[in-house]
Amino acid sequence: MKTLSEGTRAALRSRTRLVHAGREPFEQHGFVNTPIYRGSTVLFETTDALHGRSESRFTYGTKGTPTTEALERAWTEIAGAAGTVLTPSGLAAVTVAFLAVTRAGSHILVTDAAYQPIRKFCDDVLRRMGVETTYYDPGLSPDGVAALLRPETAMVFVEAPGSQSLDMQDVPGIVAMAHARDVPVVMDNTWATSLLFPAHRHGVDIVIEAGTKYLSGHSDLLLGLTSANARYWPALRDTFDAFAMCAGPEDVFLGLRGLRSMELRLREAERQGLAMARWLQARPEVARVLHPALPEFPGHAIWQRDFAGSSGLFSVILMPAADAAVAAMLDGLELFGLGYSWGGFESLVVPFDCRSYRTASAWAPGGPALRFSIGLENVEDLQDDLDRGFARLRGEAA
């Protein structure tokens, strides 16, 4: 196996790119995978190298290792970015992105669909630093978002689809509007990943993805990836270095391992998720399914225009039911776990209610809401598990 030429690398299709990105076997004595480098101290051969007067590839553990460099290079290539930093969690990836573009006196716009830990960071940490956050309705048009901009606005944060409620946003339209006013756009792209929505190619300046989810695929690591275009890459890297917010070497290694099969798993999650979404649509206990790939979903046209596929995460709104009935349904499930993450091989479900934290948009679903992450089990077995759960919801013997 030879090192890929630039021409060959540029022409690679996505699955081939995932297999080869970030791998240099002959730098690792021919071993296929970059090994785990654990370490803080890096030795220099000369004082010139020690003092930076000659080039040294690695200088200290917090600045990177061959393991972290491999995943950073791979993700930068896949995302179409100028550079990537790796953090210990998806939330850490968000915080380093926000800190890279804000300062005391800044104002930021954040979608009201952002998940609660982001809101806590904005309302507690950024507020103490003198940064003001305005939450906006994710259903606003780009012109509607533009009306909320101020001279001191330092960022617009988007998420498509939105956390839990799966709201779709016109990301290219918001990017065009914000860039016309010299405001950067930051996006959480974890649901689709760069494979299904190449956010940088759509003009997003800084892109956040939780590698904990589909990059991992096995629910056994915590990892965040934050990539930036050429304009914002220096600020992102400088902010990251100032915090030394490093991901653990084992998690990075597992992220590299997950990268190789990521598209295969993501496409299977899409297939399984759509099958379950359509099955749930037909259930009498379900009022509606929130899945952007379904033609009935309000944001379907945007998804169809901008996205190359969907993942296995979606939500449903049940017909009105008592809390005790919903608990009976969920507590007795045998194949679906009750857990907050998603993107792993196992199926999960969590109840949610956006009313407790949304401030710029109304959440009135008309019934209990459940978020599903569909894993790799046989769909028929998952349906059987839910069928028994719906019997408990109705108060029947399971």
N, C-alpha and C positions, 0 to 999 in steps of 0.2 A: 504494500500500500504506500503510495507516494503522497507527499504533501500536495494538496489541491492547488492548482493554479488559480489566479484571480478570475480568469475567464470562466473556468469550470465552476468555481464557487458561485459566481454571480448568476449562473444559469440554473442552479439547482432548484428543484421543486421542494415543497415544504417537508415532506417526510424524509427525503434524502438529506436535506439541510439539518434536520433535527438529529439525524444519526451522526453527522460529521462535524457539526459546529462545535468549536472549542476543544477539539481533540487533536493532539499532536503525539501519536504513539511513539515516534522515534526520539522525542524528547524525554520519554519515560522508559527507555531501554526496550522499546517495542511493545510494552504492555498497552492493551487497548484503552483502558480507562486511566485517567489522571488519578493518582492515589491521594489519600488523605494526608495533607501536610499539617501537622499540629506544631505550633511553635510561636514564640514571641520574638526571641533574639535571632537576628540574621548577622552572620559574620562577614567582614569585608577583608579583601586581600591586601589592601593598601590604605594609607591614611587619606590619599586623594579620593578613593572610593568612599571612605567613611564620611568625609566632609562634603561629598556631593560634587567633587571636581571632576570625577569621571563617572560614566554611566553605570548604575547598579539597577538591575531589574527589580530586586526586592530589597527593602530597607528595614522593615520591622513588621511584625505580625499584623498590626492593625492596618497597615497600608496594603496588605494583600499577600497571598501565597499562590503557588502554582495551582492549588485547588480552586481558590476563589477566582483567580484570573481566568481559569478555564470556563467557569459558568458565566462570568461577566462578559467575556468575549463572545461566547455562544449566544447569550441573550441579546447582546447589542446587535449581533448580526440578524437574529430572528426578528427582533422588534424594529429594525431599520433605524437605530438610534446612533448618537455620537458616543454614548457611553452608558454604563449601568453600574449601580452600586447594589450590594447585597446587605440586607438588614435581618435582624433576628425574628421578624414577624411582619405580617402585612400591615399592621397598624404602625410599626416603626417605619415602614416604607412610606406611608402617608405623611408621618410627622416630618421626616427629613425633606420631603418634597415641599411641604408647606413652609418650613423654615428657610428653604433655599430662596424663596421669592418674596418673603415678607420681612418687614422691619417695624419698629415702633412707629405708630401713626398710620400703618397700612389698613386698608379695608379689603375684605375678600368676600366673594359670593360663593356660597356652597349650596348645592342642591339639597332640598328638604328631604330627599330620599336617602341621604347619606346615613350609614349605620351609626348606632349610638356612640361607640367609642370615638369616632371622628368628631361628633358633636361635643363630647366631653373635652377632647383636646382643644377644640376651638373655644368653647365657653369657659374653660378653666385656665389652661396654660397660655393660649394665645391672648386671651383677654388680659391676663396679668402682664403680658409683654407689651400691651398697648396696641394690639391688633383687634379690629372690630370685624365681626362676622355678620353678614346678612344672609339668611336662608331664603331661597327662592323656590317657587313652585316648579317641580320638574316638568310640568306640562306647559310652561311658558314657551312661546316662540323665541327665536333669537332676538327679535326686536323687543319682546317683553323683558328678556334678560338685560338687554342694552339699556333699558330705561332705569335699571337699578345701579348702573355703573356710576362711579364718582371719580373725580380727578385723582384721588388717592387709592383707587382700587388696584390691587397688586396681583389679583388672580381670580379666575373663574374655575370652580371645581365642578366637574360633571361626572356622572356615573350612568352608564347605559348598558343593560337595564338597571334600574335602581334596586337598592337593597330591599329585599322582602316583597315590596309591592311591584317590582319589575317595570317601573315606569320607563318608557323610552324617551330619549332626548335627541334632538337634531344636532348631533355633535359637529358635523362639518359646518352647519349654519352658525352655531355658536362660535366655532373657531374663526370663521370669516369675520363675524361681527367683532369679536374681541381683538383680533389682530389689526383690524382697521383702526382700533383705538390704542394699539400697542400694549395690550393686556395679555399675559400668557394664559393658556388653558392647561389645567392639570386634570387627569382622568384616572379613575379607578376602573381598570379594564379586566378585572379578575374573572367575570362571568364568561366572557368570550375568549379571552387571552389574545395575544397578537396573531394567533393563527386564524381566528375567525373575524377579528376586527383589528386590522393593522393601524392602530391609533396614530402613530407617528406619520404614516403616509396620508392620513386624513388631517394632518396639521396640528395635532395635539403636541404641546411642548414638553410636558413631563408626564410619563405614563407609569402608573403604579399597578403592580399585580402581586397578589398573595400566592407565592409559590407553595404555601401550605396546602393549597387546593389542587388544581389540576396538574401542576408541575410535579408535585409529589405523587398524587394519585393513591397513596397508601395510608394516609392519616398517621404518619409516623415522624413528621418533622414540622418545624416552624421556620418560615423563610419569607422574606419580602424582596421584591425586585423593583427598583426605581430607575427608569431610563429617561434620558433627556436628549433633545436635539442639540445641534452645535451651539446655538445661542445660549442655552441654559445649562449645558453640561458643566462648564467651569464652576458656576455657583452651586450646583448640586454636589459636585465632587468636593469642593471646599467645605461645604456644610457637613457632609458625611465625615470627612477627615477630622473636622473640629470636634465631633462627638465620638469618634471611634466606635460607631454603632455596628459592630461586626457580627456577622452570622457565624455560627459554630461550624467547624470544619466537617464534622460528620453530617450535619444537615445540608451543607453545600454539596458534599459528595452524593448524598441521596437525591438532591435536586438534579445533579448531572445524570444520575442513573434514570430518574424519572423522565428527563428530557427526551431520551431516545425513543420512548414509546408513547409520548404525550399525545400526538395526533391520533394514533390508533385508539387510545382510551377515550379521548375527547369525542371522536366520531361515534364510538359505541355509546357513550353517555348521551349524545344527541339522539341517536336512534331509540335507545331505551326510554329517554325522557319524553320524547314525542309519543311513543306508544302508550306510556302511562298517562300522559296528559289527555290524550284522546279518549282513553278508557274512562278516566275520571270525568271528562265532559259529559259522558253518557249516564253517569250515576245520578239517580234522583236526589241523593243527599247533597249534591254539589250544585251551587248556584252558578259559579263560573270558574274558569281556569285562567290564571294569569301567566301566559307563556307567549313571548313575542313572536314565535314562529307559527302560532295559530292564526288563521285569517280573521277570526273573530276578535282578536286582541286589538285594543285601540291603537297601539303603537306598531302594528304589524307592517304597515307601509314603510316606515322608517327602517325597521329591521330588514325588510326585504331589499331595500335600496342599498344599505350600507354594510350588511353583515354577510359573511360567507357560510354561516351555520349557527347552530345554537348548542347550548350545553345541557347538562342534566338537571339544572336547578330551575324550579318554577314554584308558583304558589297556587293555592285554591281557596275559594271562598265557599264555605259550607252554607247550606240553608240554615235559618235560625235554629239554634240548639242550645240547651243549657250547658253550662261549664262542666257539670258533673257528667253529662253524656259524652262530651268531647274527651274528657279525661278517661272515661271508661273505654272509649275507642282506642286512644293512644296508649294507655297503660298496658293493654293486653296484646299489643303488637309483638310479634316474635321475630320478624325479619327486619323491620324498620327500627333503627335505634333512635332514641331521643337525644339529639346532640346538636350543638350550634355550628359546627364546621360543615364543610361539604367538599365535593370533588374527589372523594376517596372511592375505593372499590365497593364500600358498603352503603346501603341506602339509609337515609336519615329523614326525620320529620321533626319540625318544631312548630308549636302554635305561636302566633305573634299578634300584636295589636299596635299599630303605628300611632294611635290617638294619643298615647302617653308622651310622645316626644315631638311630633310634627308641629311646626309653628307657622308655616307659610302656605300650607295646603291642607285641604280637608281629607280626612280618611274616614269614610262612612261605608264600609263594605256591605253592611246589611246582614252579616252572619260571621261566625268564627272563621279566622284565617289560619291556614297551615302552609308552611314552606317545606317542599320536598326536595331532597337531593337523591336522584336515582343512581344507584350503583350498577354493579355488573352481575347481579343475580339474574336468574331467569325471570322474565317479566311475568309469566304466568304464576310463579310462586309469590311474587310481590302482590299481584292482584288478588290471589287467594287470601293473603294475610290481611289486606285492606278490606276484602269482602267480609271477613269475620269481624273486623273492626267496625265496619258500618252496621253490622247486625247489633253489636253492643251499643253503638250510637243510638240506634232506634229502640233500644231497650229490650231486644230479643235475646234469647239464649244463643250463645255463639257456638 
